[in-house]
């Protein structure tokens, strides 16, 4: 009788396990079905980034070299006609280095003070000072509409207001915007409930020349964004979907922190890189080798990773490794745990709670210290259960 009872228990355990696997696969397939295929409507590649020592390099200012006193709203965003080539720029713009191509080995590096609000007036590329009080949320609806810049055409979709240079935006581009929005909302809808009714403004330029003239960006820049004003600036290129996904993530996710403490740089960039890769379907070429470094035990300690408030002066290889590790850590937090836990974690950080307390409140034991999170994350890497998937999959 005891044997029969044990056999019945074993059968029920097997049945329940199989049921759990089937449910998990069903839910996973359902989410994959909700994922929309992302296709670039353009074939023109972005220009190569100038290398140190080349004649073009001296004239192409990196984002951290832009003078802080030369930032203001672009002239074409006003009612007056734009100046031919203004040197000034929007103080809330974020520099984007186009991801996912051999010509651009670095991920989309943004200057933290640009994205995190207009209050910071220090040199670009440095971390913002401690916040004094809470920032006001960005305006909504008609209050955010801007006059149509001369030479641009205005169009609407459900979630975007598009200002397109010259001709109306193509149907393929409008479809791309809405497809990306749908993919991003699979992860980011709890952080940006305003996105259901409020639109993001997208300024689409025909080519690099007018984009640079209007924004003052260097030759290798593929796009820029303003989180407080919910604006994205970019021009037609084959890398546009990845750039757009990365920048929209900053707008949808970073805006969650607009009324509280600023999200740490590793969390912001790790989330944007995850969204760029998994929802924007645009993987940087530097990811594979850097994930392999992490799996071999390399990389930063998590305390050192989280202490980084600017990538200025780190060097290309260390920046790529830092981005890969930030991506891997965010992926661990959001893909191997409940999504509700990641939302709670972000909310506690927004409330200004310390990192260790936020981890414990959101995830419980054993995540009562950053070191404990590092042990769990490293174990996940060495067992190849999750993070190894991106490194071992074939290149697109």
LINCOR-V913078 format. One line per field, one symbol per residue. psi: psi as a letter, one per 40 degrees, with the letter a starting at -180 (. if undefined). A space follows every 50 residues. Layout:
psi->???
This chain:
psi->ddddddddddddddddddddddddddddddddddhihhhheiehiiiihh iheiddddehhideehhdefhihideeadiiiidgieiiheeihhhhhie idegeiaghihddddeiedheahieiiiihhhaiiiiiiibddeiiihih eihhiiadeihhhhhciiiiddddddddddddddeddeddegddeddiih hhhhididddddddefiideheiiihddefihhiihideddddddddddd ddddddedfaihiidddddddddddddddefhhieedddddddddeeaai iddddeeheiehediddddddddddddddddddddeihdddddddddddd eeiiddddddddeaiegeidddddddddddddefdcdedddeiii.
